Amino acid sequence: MPIFSYTFRDANGGLQKGTADAESEDVLRRRFEEQGFTITELTMIKSKSPKSKTYGKVKLTNLSVFCRQFSTMVDAGVSLVRCLDVLGHQTQDAKLKKILIDIGERVESGESLSRAMQRHPKSFNNLFIGLIKAGEIGGVLEESLQRLSHFLEKDVELRRKVKSAMTYPVLVLIMSTGIVIFLVSWFVPQWADILKDLGLKSDDLPAPTKFLIDVSNVIKYYWWMVMICTTIFIFAYRLFVSTRFGRRVADRIRLKIPVFGKLHHKICMSRFSRTMGTLLTSGVPILQAMETVAGTVGNTIMADAILEARARIREGDRIGDPLEASRLFPPMVVHMIGVGEESGSLDFMLQKIADFYENEVEATLASLTAAIEPIMIVGLGFVVGFIVISMFLPLVDVISKLSSGGGDDK
């Protein structure tokens, strides 16, 4: 993580200097602004902390099991260093093993657990670090780990439901594509040779047959060009979405796509509610919680709306009003957040909203799966039917000409 040297004015107007590590300059500036200070000078000293190593990303399932076991051991009174040592040796994940050994060494040398985990941003995101830090400050690390494990289990379950619902349609799509490519690249050229042997020229063929033969020739003789164009398109798309503008355009389209846009919106709402509720339950301040949620919601358009709401809250507004103004949060969500804010049970309301949207996602996935199957079968039948009809149309013309010619001879 980068280390910055900063200078700011304190409440008496004096200049104070120091160093701190942060993800970026904007994050460090916001951190000081929340405390009422304004940084006057900011310079990056080092791009990385010393001895920082990266071991890749750990699967959410393994992290969930780690949190559950870690919580149990901490609750039993085992020291942090001993917990990390035992969990590091018993885990089957090679990446997680190396990470836990590194964290254990740092904790043993006097570094806090949250700061040690912060050295591995690919495996421990801002939500993870925020909950661990809140548990350390409040002296309830085992409770924070339990909540974190519960959150990860819910997240893994939601991802599993989406993947399992899409597995069958994807397999059908792959098989359908393979069948169509086989017909177009092998069957159509064979049939085209038969039509040539019958004396049919290209100009004499019907338009659908010409189109099908042209497609077959492209796939058979220019497949390398198709592959190159496809690769260029994928690379250009990834390059485009890697920019902030491109990401915003892609995320806005994802919200507007018919049927699937509503599903993506429900998934984002579920993630927002679950993450926000978990952070508030763990004692994380609402401003810090909203900043963390904005980075984990999974859509930049919704993230901007959350950050805008955070700025309005810092100025004294209620949380529901800016969320409602964004038009991305349904009235039911805004109303329940408002009730939770008034009654002091905002975290409980957010968990209820998350449960509701997870059930909505499950129901939507079930209906989509039931609808996609017949649509894909009908689509495959249409394509195969078009191929068969296009290839037999010239024979119909030949037969009709022969029949008419035979009638004239009589």
C-alpha positions as CSV (number, residue, x, y, z in Angstrom):
1,M,0.0,0.0,0.0
2,P,1.4,3.5,-0.8
3,I,2.9,5.6,2.0
4,F,2.3,9.4,1.9
5,S,3.9,12.3,3.7
6,Y,1.2,14.9,4.6
7,T,0.9,18.4,6.1
8,F,-2.3,19.8,7.5
9,R,-3.6,22.6,9.7
10,D,-4.9,21.8,13.2
11,A,-7.7,23.5,15.0
12,N,-5.3,26.3,16.3
13,G,-4.1,27.0,12.7
14,G,-0.7,25.4,13.3
15,L,0.9,23.1,10.7
16,Q,1.2,19.4,11.5
17,K,3.3,16.9,9.6
18,G,3.3,13.1,9.5
19,T,3.2,10.0,7.3
20,A,0.4,7.5,6.7
21,D,-0.5,4.7,4.3
22,A,-3.7,4.7,2.2
23,E,-5.1,3.2,-1.0
24,S,-4.9,6.5,-2.8
25,E,-4.6,10.3,-2.2
26,D,-8.3,10.7,-2.3
27,V,-8.9,8.2,0.4
28,L,-6.3,9.9,2.7
29,R,-7.8,13.3,2.0
30,R,-11.3,12.1,2.9
31,R,-10.0,10.5,6.0
32,F,-8.7,13.8,7.3
33,E,-11.8,15.8,6.1
34,E,-14.0,13.5,8.2
35,Q,-11.9,14.6,11.2
36,G,-12.3,18.3,10.3
37,F,-8.8,18.8,8.9
38,T,-7.7,19.8,5.4
39,I,-4.4,18.5,4.0
40,T,-2.3,21.4,2.5
41,E,0.5,19.2,1.1
42,L,0.6,15.6,0.2
43,T,3.5,13.6,-1.3
44,M,3.9,9.9,-2.0
45,I,7.0,8.5,-0.3
46,K,6.9,4.9,-1.3
47,S,4.6,3.0,-3.8
48,K,4.6,-0.1,-1.6
49,S,5.2,-0.9,2.1
50,P,8.4,-2.7,2.8
51,K,8.3,-6.5,2.7
52,S,4.8,-6.5,1.2
53,K,4.1,-9.6,-0.8
54,T,1.1,-10.6,-3.0
55,Y,-0.1,-14.2,-3.2
56,G,-3.2,-13.8,-5.3
57,K,-6.8,-13.9,-4.5
58,V,-8.3,-16.4,-2.1
59,K,-11.7,-18.0,-2.7
60,L,-14.6,-16.7,-0.7
61,T,-15.5,-20.2,0.5
62,N,-12.1,-20.6,2.0
63,L,-12.2,-17.2,3.6
64,S,-15.6,-18.0,5.1
65,V,-14.3,-21.2,6.7
66,F,-11.2,-19.3,7.9
67,C,-13.4,-16.6,9.6
68,R,-15.6,-19.2,11.3
69,Q,-12.6,-21.2,12.6
70,F,-10.8,-18.0,13.6
71,S,-13.8,-16.8,15.5
72,T,-14.1,-20.0,17.4
73,M,-10.5,-20.1,18.5
74,V,-10.5,-16.4,19.5
75,D,-13.7,-17.0,21.5
76,A,-11.9,-19.9,23.3
77,G,-9.1,-17.5,24.4
78,V,-6.4,-18.7,22.0
79,S,-3.9,-15.9,21.2
80,L,-4.0,-14.3,17.7
81,V,-0.5,-15.5,16.8
82,R,-1.4,-19.1,17.8
83,C,-4.7,-19.0,15.9
84,L,-3.0,-17.8,12.7
85,D,-0.3,-20.4,13.1
86,V,-2.7,-23.3,13.5
87,L,-5.1,-22.1,10.8
88,G,-2.2,-21.5,8.4
89,H,-0.9,-25.0,8.8
90,Q,-4.3,-26.8,8.6
91,T,-5.7,-24.9,5.5
92,Q,-5.6,-26.7,2.2
93,D,-5.4,-23.5,0.2
94,A,-1.8,-22.8,-0.7
95,K,-2.4,-19.0,-1.2
96,L,-4.2,-18.7,2.1
97,K,-1.5,-20.7,3.9
98,K,1.2,-18.2,2.8
99,I,-0.9,-15.2,3.6
100,L,-1.7,-16.4,7.1
101,I,2.0,-17.2,7.8
102,D,2.9,-13.6,6.6
103,I,0.1,-12.1,8.8
104,G,1.1,-14.2,11.8
105,E,4.7,-12.9,11.5
106,R,3.5,-9.3,11.3
107,V,1.2,-9.6,14.3
108,E,3.9,-11.3,16.3
109,S,6.2,-8.3,15.5
110,G,3.7,-5.9,17.0
111,E,1.5,-5.0,14.0
112,S,-2.3,-5.0,14.4
113,L,-4.3,-7.7,12.7
114,S,-6.2,-5.3,10.5
115,R,-3.0,-3.5,9.4
116,A,-1.4,-6.9,8.6
117,M,-4.4,-8.0,6.6
118,Q,-4.4,-4.7,4.8
119,R,-1.1,-5.8,3.2
120,H,-3.1,-8.3,1.1
121,P,-5.8,-6.2,-0.6
122,K,-6.5,-8.9,-3.2
123,S,-7.7,-11.3,-0.5
124,F,-9.1,-8.9,2.1
125,N,-11.2,-6.1,0.8
126,N,-12.2,-2.9,2.6
127,L,-15.3,-4.6,4.1
128,F,-13.1,-7.3,5.6
129,I,-10.6,-4.7,7.0
130,G,-13.3,-2.5,8.3
131,L,-15.0,-5.2,10.3
132,I,-11.7,-6.5,11.7
133,K,-10.7,-3.0,12.7
134,A,-14.1,-2.4,14.4
135,G,-13.7,-5.6,16.3
136,E,-10.2,-4.7,17.5
137,I,-11.3,-1.2,18.7
138,G,-14.5,-2.5,20.4
139,G,-12.8,-5.6,21.9
140,V,-15.3,-7.9,20.1
141,L,-13.1,-9.5,17.5
142,E,-14.8,-12.9,17.7
143,E,-18.2,-11.3,17.0
144,S,-16.9,-9.4,14.1
145,L,-15.4,-12.6,12.7
146,Q,-18.7,-14.4,13.1
147,R,-20.6,-11.6,11.3
148,L,-18.0,-11.6,8.6
149,S,-18.2,-15.4,8.2
150,H,-22.0,-15.1,8.0
151,F,-21.8,-12.3,5.4
152,L,-19.3,-14.3,3.3
153,E,-21.5,-17.4,3.5
154,K,-24.5,-15.4,2.3
155,D,-22.4,-13.9,-0.5
156,V,-21.1,-17.3,-1.6
157,E,-24.7,-18.8,-1.5
158,L,-26.0,-16.0,-3.7
159,R,-23.1,-16.4,-6.2
160,R,-23.7,-20.2,-6.2
161,K,-27.4,-19.7,-6.9
162,V,-26.6,-17.4,-9.9
163,K,-24.0,-19.8,-11.3
164,S,-26.2,-22.9,-10.9
165,A,-29.1,-21.2,-12.5
166,M,-27.0,-20.2,-15.5
167,T,-25.1,-23.5,-15.9
168,Y,-27.8,-25.3,-17.9
169,P,-28.6,-22.5,-20.3
170,V,-24.9,-22.0,-20.9
171,L,-24.4,-25.7,-21.7
172,V,-27.3,-25.7,-24.0
173,L,-26.0,-22.6,-25.7
174,I,-22.5,-24.1,-26.2
175,M,-24.0,-27.3,-27.6
176,S,-26.3,-25.4,-29.9
177,T,-23.5,-23.3,-31.2
178,G,-21.4,-26.4,-31.8
179,I,-24.2,-28.0,-33.8
180,V,-24.8,-24.9,-35.9
181,I,-21.0,-24.5,-36.6
182,F,-20.8,-28.2,-37.6
183,L,-23.8,-27.9,-40.0
184,V,-22.5,-24.7,-41.5
185,S,-18.8,-25.7,-41.9
186,W,-19.3,-29.4,-43.0
187,F,-22.9,-30.1,-44.1
188,V,-23.4,-26.9,-46.2
189,P,-20.2,-27.2,-48.3
190,Q,-21.1,-30.9,-49.1
191,W,-24.5,-29.9,-50.1
192,A,-23.2,-27.0,-52.1
193,D,-21.0,-29.4,-54.1
194,I,-24.0,-31.5,-54.9
195,L,-25.9,-28.5,-56.2
196,K,-22.9,-27.7,-58.5
197,D,-23.0,-31.2,-59.8
198,L,-26.7,-30.7,-60.7
199,G,-25.6,-27.8,-62.8
200,L,-27.0,-25.0,-60.6
201,K,-24.9,-21.8,-60.7
202,S,-24.6,-19.3,-57.9
203,D,-26.8,-16.8,-59.7
204,D,-29.6,-19.4,-60.0
205,L,-29.7,-20.1,-56.2
206,P,-32.4,-18.5,-54.0
207,A,-31.3,-15.6,-51.7
208,P,-31.4,-17.7,-48.4
209,T,-29.2,-20.4,-50.0
210,K,-26.7,-17.8,-51.2
211,F,-26.5,-16.2,-47.8
212,L,-26.0,-19.6,-46.1
213,I,-23.2,-20.7,-48.5
214,D,-21.4,-17.3,-48.0
215,V,-21.5,-17.8,-44.3
216,S,-20.2,-21.3,-44.7
217,N,-17.3,-20.0,-46.9
218,V,-16.4,-17.4,-44.3
219,I,-16.3,-19.9,-41.5
220,K,-14.4,-22.5,-43.6
221,Y,-11.8,-20.3,-45.3
222,Y,-11.7,-17.2,-43.2
223,W,-12.1,-18.6,-39.7
224,W,-8.7,-17.0,-38.7
225,M,-10.1,-13.6,-39.5
226,V,-13.2,-14.3,-37.4
227,M,-11.0,-15.3,-34.5
228,I,-8.8,-12.2,-34.9
229,C,-11.8,-9.8,-35.0
230,T,-13.4,-11.5,-32.0
231,T,-10.1,-11.2,-30.0
232,I,-9.8,-7.5,-31.0
233,F,-13.4,-6.9,-29.9
234,I,-12.9,-8.5,-26.5
235,F,-9.6,-6.7,-26.0
236,A,-11.2,-3.3,-27.0
237,Y,-14.1,-3.9,-24.7
238,R,-11.9,-4.8,-21.7
239,L,-9.8,-1.7,-22.4
240,F,-12.9,0.4,-22.6
241,V,-14.4,-0.8,-19.3
242,S,-11.1,-0.4,-17.6
243,T,-11.5,3.4,-17.8
244,R,-13.9,5.2,-15.4
245,F,-16.1,6.5,-18.3
246,G,-16.3,3.0,-19.9
247,R,-17.1,1.3,-16.6
248,R,-19.9,3.8,-16.0
249,V,-21.3,3.2,-19.5
250,A,-21.1,-0.6,-19.1
251,D,-22.7,-0.5,-15.6
252,R,-25.5,1.8,-16.8
253,I,-26.2,-0.6,-19.7
254,R,-26.2,-3.5,-17.2
255,L,-29.0,-1.8,-15.3
256,K,-31.0,-1.0,-18.4
257,I,-30.9,-4.5,-20.1
258,P,-34.4,-6.0,-20.3
259,V,-35.0,-8.8,-17.7
260,F,-31.3,-9.2,-16.8
261,G,-31.0,-5.5,-15.8
262,K,-33.6,-6.0,-13.1
263,L,-31.8,-9.1,-11.9
264,H,-28.5,-7.2,-11.7
265,H,-30.2,-4.4,-9.8
266,K,-31.7,-6.8,-7.2
267,I,-28.2,-8.4,-6.7
268,C,-26.7,-5.0,-6.1
269,M,-29.5,-4.1,-3.7
270,S,-29.0,-7.3,-1.8
271,R,-25.2,-6.7,-1.6
272,F,-25.7,-3.1,-0.5
273,S,-28.1,-4.0,2.3
274,R,-26.2,-7.0,3.6
275,T,-22.8,-5.2,3.6
276,M,-24.2,-2.0,5.1
277,G,-26.2,-3.9,7.8
278,T,-23.1,-6.0,8.7
279,L,-20.9,-3.0,9.0
280,L,-23.4,-1.0,11.2
281,T,-24.0,-4.1,13.4
282,S,-20.3,-4.3,14.0
283,G,-20.1,-0.7,15.2
284,V,-18.5,0.9,12.1
285,P,-19.5,4.6,11.8
286,I,-22.1,5.2,9.1
287,L,-19.8,7.5,6.9
288,Q,-17.0,4.9,6.9
289,A,-19.6,2.1,6.3
290,M,-21.1,3.9,3.2
291,E,-17.6,4.5,1.8
292,T,-16.9,0.8,2.1
293,V,-20.2,-0.3,0.7
294,A,-19.7,2.0,-2.4
295,G,-16.6,-0.1,-3.2
296,T,-18.3,-3.5,-2.8
297,V,-21.7,-2.9,-4.3
298,G,-20.6,-4.1,-7.7
299,N,-21.9,-1.2,-9.9
300,T,-20.3,2.2,-10.3
301,I,-23.6,4.0,-10.9
302,M,-25.0,2.8,-7.6
303,A,-21.6,3.4,-6.0
304,D,-21.8,7.1,-7.0
305,A,-25.3,7.4,-5.6
306,I,-24.1,5.9,-2.3
307,L,-21.2,8.3,-2.2
308,E,-23.5,11.2,-3.0
309,A,-25.7,10.1,-0.1
310,R,-22.7,9.9,2.1
311,A,-21.7,13.5,1.3
312,R,-25.3,14.7,2.0
313,I,-25.4,12.8,5.3
314,R,-22.1,14.5,6.4
315,E,-23.9,17.8,5.8
316,G,-26.7,16.8,8.1
317,D,-29.3,15.2,5.8
318,R,-31.1,11.9,6.5
319,I,-29.9,8.8,4.8
320,G,-33.1,8.1,3.0
321,D,-33.6,11.4,1.1
322,P,-30.5,11.3,-1.1
323,L,-31.0,7.6,-1.8
324,E,-34.5,8.4,-3.0
325,A,-33.3,11.3,-5.1
326,S,-31.0,8.9,-7.0
327,R,-34.0,6.9,-8.3
328,L,-31.9,3.8,-8.0
329,F,-33.4,2.7,-4.6
330,P,-37.0,1.5,-4.6
331,P,-39.5,3.3,-2.4
332,M,-39.9,0.3,-0.2
333,V,-36.1,0.3,0.5
334,V,-36.1,4.0,1.2
335,H,-39.1,3.7,3.5
336,M,-37.6,0.9,5.5
337,I,-34.3,2.7,5.8
338,G,-36.2,5.8,7.1
339,V,-38.1,3.7,9.6
340,G,-34.9,2.1,10.8
341,E,-33.1,5.4,11.1
342,E,-36.0,6.8,13.2
343,S,-36.3,3.8,15.5
344,G,-32.5,3.3,15.9
345,S,-32.6,-0.2,14.2
346,L,-31.2,0.7,10.8
347,D,-28.9,-2.4,10.9
348,F,-31.8,-4.7,11.5
349,M,-33.9,-3.1,8.7
350,L,-31.0,-3.4,6.3
351,Q,-30.6,-7.1,7.1
352,K,-34.4,-7.6,6.4
353,I,-34.0,-5.8,3.1
354,A,-31.1,-8.1,2.2
355,D,-33.2,-11.2,3.0
356,F,-36.0,-9.9,0.9
357,Y,-33.8,-9.2,-2.2
358,E,-32.0,-12.5,-1.9
359,N,-35.4,-14.2,-2.0
360,E,-36.3,-12.0,-5.0
361,V,-33.1,-13.0,-6.8
362,E,-33.8,-16.6,-6.2
363,A,-37.3,-16.3,-7.6
364,T,-36.1,-14.3,-10.6
365,L,-33.4,-16.9,-11.3
366,A,-36.0,-19.7,-11.1
367,S,-38.4,-18.0,-13.6
368,L,-35.5,-17.0,-15.9
369,T,-34.2,-20.6,-16.0
370,A,-37.7,-21.9,-16.8
371,A,-38.2,-19.4,-19.6
372,I,-34.7,-19.6,-21.1
373,E,-34.8,-23.3,-21.8
374,P,-37.8,-23.3,-24.3
375,I,-36.6,-20.1,-25.8
376,M,-33.2,-21.6,-26.6
377,I,-34.7,-24.8,-27.9
378,V,-37.0,-22.8,-30.2
379,G,-34.1,-20.6,-31.3
380,L,-32.0,-23.7,-32.2
381,G,-35.0,-25.2,-34.1
382,F,-35.3,-22.0,-36.0
383,V,-31.6,-21.9,-37.0
384,V,-31.5,-25.6,-38.0
385,G,-34.8,-25.2,-39.9
386,F,-33.5,-22.2,-41.8
387,I,-30.4,-24.2,-42.8
388,V,-32.4,-27.2,-44.0
389,I,-35.0,-25.1,-45.9
390,S,-32.3,-22.9,-47.5
391,M,-30.4,-26.0,-48.8
392,F,-33.5,-27.7,-50.1
393,L,-35.0,-24.6,-51.8
394,P,-32.9,-25.1,-55.0
395,L,-34.1,-28.7,-55.3
396,V,-37.7,-27.5,-55.2
397,D,-36.9,-25.2,-58.1
398,V,-35.2,-28.0,-60.0
399,I,-38.1,-30.4,-59.4
400,S,-40.6,-27.8,-60.5
401,K,-38.7,-27.1,-63.7
402,L,-38.4,-30.7,-64.5
403,S,-42.1,-31.2,-63.9
404,S,-43.0,-28.3,-66.1
405,G,-40.6,-29.5,-68.8
406,G,-42.1,-33.0,-68.7
407,G,-45.6,-31.5,-69.2
408,D,-44.4,-29.5,-72.3
409,D,-43.0,-32.6,-73.9
410,K,-46.4,-34.2,-73.8
